Amino acid sequence: MKINRTLLETAFLLTQKTLERQNLPDFMKERWRRALEKAHQLILEKPYFAWQPNQLTIVSIPKENSKKIDCRFYQVTAETCSRLDKIGYCQAFYEGFPCWHRAAFLLLGIYFEKSANKSQKDSVSIPTVNFS
């Protein structure tokens, strides 16, 4: 899929601005910040995902210099981040932290909402991490 860089940048900046206004501990804001930055970068570099309004399926491809050769598949919703190629949650979500997969879900939700011109919201809600 071809990603509109300008629109994704708008979504990224909106989430960054909104994150600062959230009532989260500083360490959690920093973890969300890093997850959002990684998601932003990977969506631009490797946009391998399937989007539905309530669900994202995304592929994580190892870095070229990595010794790993297997791709990982994740299914992400507003509440969870699960591996599709294994049973269970993604590691960060399981440990109670933001993962780049959920950050990608957040960014792409705003991206597709803006691209469809359904709503021009100026804020979003950064979710808590683990609802279980």
C-alpha positions in Angstrom: 0.0 0.0 0.0 1.2 3.5 -0.8 1.2 5.7 2.3 0.6 9.4 2.0 3.6 10.7 4.0 2.0 14.1 4.7 -1.2 12.5 6.0 0.8 10.1 8.2 2.9 12.9 9.5 -0.2 14.8 10.4 -1.5 11.8 12.3 1.9 11.3 14.0 2.1 15.0 15.1 -1.5 14.8 16.4 -0.8 11.8 18.6 2.4 13.4 19.9 0.6 16.5 20.9 -2.3 14.6 22.5 0.1 12.3 24.4 1.5 15.3 26.3 -2.0 16.1 27.5 -2.7 12.6 28.8 -2.8 11.8 32.4 -0.1 9.1 32.3 3.1 8.7 34.3 6.2 10.2 32.6 7.8 6.8 32.0 4.6 5.6 30.2 4.5 8.7 28.1 8.1 8.1 27.1 7.3 4.5 26.2 4.3 5.6 24.1 6.6 8.2 22.4 9.1 5.6 21.4 6.4 3.2 20.2 4.8 5.9 18.1 8.1 6.9 16.6 8.9 3.3 15.7 5.4 2.7 14.3 5.7 5.9 12.2 9.0 4.9 10.8 8.0 1.3 10.1 4.7 2.2 8.4 6.7 4.4 6.0 9.4 1.9 5.4 7.5 -1.4 5.4 3.8 -0.8 5.0 2.7 -4.4 5.2 -0.6 -4.5 6.9 -4.3 -5.1 6.5 -6.6 -2.4 8.0 -10.1 -2.7 9.2 -11.7 0.1 11.3 -11.6 -2.1 14.5 -8.6 -4.3 13.8 -5.1 -4.1 12.3 -3.1 -7.1 11.0 0.5 -6.1 10.7 3.7 -7.9 9.7 6.9 -7.3 11.6 9.9 -8.0 9.3 13.3 -8.4 11.0 16.0 -5.9 10.2 18.3 -6.8 7.3 21.3 -7.2 9.6 19.4 -9.4 12.0 20.1 -13.1 12.3 16.4 -13.7 12.5 14.7 -14.7 9.3 11.1 -15.2 10.4 8.4 -12.6 10.1 5.9 -12.1 12.9 2.3 -11.4 12.4 0.2 -9.4 14.9 -3.5 -8.7 15.3 -4.2 -5.4 17.0 -7.3 -3.9 18.4 -7.9 -1.0 20.7 -7.7 -3.4 23.6 -5.1 -6.1 22.7 -2.1 -7.0 20.6 -1.8 -10.7 19.9 0.6 -12.7 17.8 -1.1 -14.6 14.9 1.9 -16.8 14.2 2.0 -18.0 17.9 -0.5 -18.2 20.7 -0.4 -15.3 23.0 0.1 -11.5 23.3 3.0 -9.5 21.9 5.8 -9.3 24.5 5.5 -5.6 25.3 1.7 -5.8 25.7 2.1 -8.9 27.9 4.5 -7.0 30.1 2.0 -4.1 30.4 3.8 -1.6 28.1 3.0 0.1 24.8 4.1 -1.7 21.7 4.7 -0.3 18.3 1.9 -2.5 16.9 -0.7 -0.7 19.1 0.9 2.7 18.2 0.5 1.7 14.5 -3.1 0.9 15.1 -3.6 4.4 16.6 -1.7 6.1 13.8 -3.5 4.2 11.1 -6.8 4.8 12.6 -6.2 8.6 12.5 -4.6 8.3 9.0 -7.6 6.5 7.5 -10.1 8.7 9.3 -8.4 11.8 7.9 -8.0 10.3 4.4 -11.7 9.6 4.3 -12.5 13.1 5.6 -15.1 11.6 8.0 -14.0 13.9 10.8 -11.2 16.4 11.3 -10.7 15.7 15.0 -7.9 17.7 16.6 -7.3 15.2 19.5 -7.2 11.6 20.1 -7.1 9.4 23.2 -4.0 7.5 24.0 -5.2 4.2 25.5 -3.8 2.6 28.5 -1.7 -0.4 27.8 -3.0 -3.7 29.1 -6.7 -4.1 29.7 -6.5 -7.7 31.0 
